[in-house]
Amino acid sequence: MSMATYPDLGRHGFNDMMSSVWNNTGSRVNLINHDDRNKRSNGHRYDKTLVRVQQGQVLDSLGRYNKQVDPVKRFC
């Protein structure tokens, strides 16, 4: 992620697969669980931020949120 975006990791083959993270960006990143309640028109309305990862932070494990992260949101 080279810019502030809201990418869906599932499009890159990483849907519900993240179990650790290294934020080597220059800004905070939110790890989010996407929930459209099986209705595409809901978009990201019911998404829930699971973890906030600060600039330079390393998390060896996401604990109870292992394998739940879908999109991420990077702040600039």
C-alpha positions as CSV (number, residue, x, y, z in Angstrom):
1,M,0.0,0.0,0.0
2,S,1.8,3.1,-1.2
3,M,-1.0,5.6,-0.7
4,A,-4.0,6.2,1.5
5,T,-6.6,3.7,0.3
6,Y,-9.2,1.1,1.4
7,P,-8.0,-2.0,-0.4
8,D,-9.7,-5.3,-0.1
9,L,-7.1,-7.9,0.6
10,G,-9.4,-10.6,-0.8
11,R,-8.7,-9.3,-4.3
12,H,-5.1,-10.2,-3.7
13,G,-5.7,-13.7,-2.3
14,F,-5.5,-12.7,1.4
15,N,-9.1,-12.7,2.5
16,D,-9.3,-13.7,6.1
17,M,-5.7,-14.9,6.1
18,M,-3.8,-12.2,8.1
19,S,-2.4,-13.4,11.4
20,S,0.5,-10.9,11.9
21,V,1.4,-7.5,10.6
22,W,4.3,-5.1,10.2
23,N,3.3,-1.6,9.4
24,N,6.3,-0.2,7.5
25,T,4.3,2.7,6.1
26,G,4.5,6.3,7.4
27,S,1.0,6.3,8.8
28,R,-1.6,4.4,10.9
29,V,-3.4,1.4,9.3
30,N,-6.7,0.0,10.5
31,L,-7.3,-3.7,10.0
32,I,-11.0,-4.2,9.3
33,N,-13.4,-7.1,9.2
34,H,-15.8,-6.6,6.2
35,D,-19.4,-7.4,6.8
36,D,-22.0,-6.6,4.2
37,R,-24.5,-9.0,5.9
38,N,-24.7,-10.9,2.6
39,K,-26.1,-7.9,0.8
40,R,-23.7,-6.2,-1.6
41,S,-25.6,-3.0,-1.5
42,N,-24.7,-2.6,2.2
43,G,-21.1,-1.9,1.0
44,H,-18.9,-1.2,4.1
45,R,-21.7,0.0,6.3
46,Y,-21.3,-2.8,8.9
47,D,-17.5,-3.1,8.7
48,K,-15.7,-3.2,12.1
49,T,-12.2,-2.0,12.9
50,L,-10.5,-4.9,14.7
51,V,-7.0,-3.5,15.2
52,R,-5.3,-0.1,14.8
53,V,-1.6,-0.5,13.8
54,Q,0.6,2.5,14.4
55,Q,3.4,3.6,12.1
56,G,6.4,1.2,12.4
57,Q,4.4,-1.2,14.7
58,V,5.0,-4.9,14.5
59,L,2.4,-7.4,15.8
60,D,3.6,-11.0,15.8
61,S,0.0,-12.1,16.3
62,L,-3.4,-10.6,15.9
63,G,-4.7,-12.8,18.8
64,R,-8.4,-13.3,18.7
65,Y,-8.6,-11.4,15.4
66,N,-6.3,-13.9,13.5
67,K,-7.7,-14.7,10.1
68,Q,-10.6,-12.2,10.3
69,V,-9.1,-9.1,8.5
70,D,-10.4,-8.3,5.0
71,P,-9.9,-4.7,4.0
72,V,-7.4,-2.4,5.5
73,K,-7.5,1.4,5.7
74,R,-4.3,3.5,5.6
75,F,-4.4,7.0,6.8
76,C,-2.2,9.7,5.3
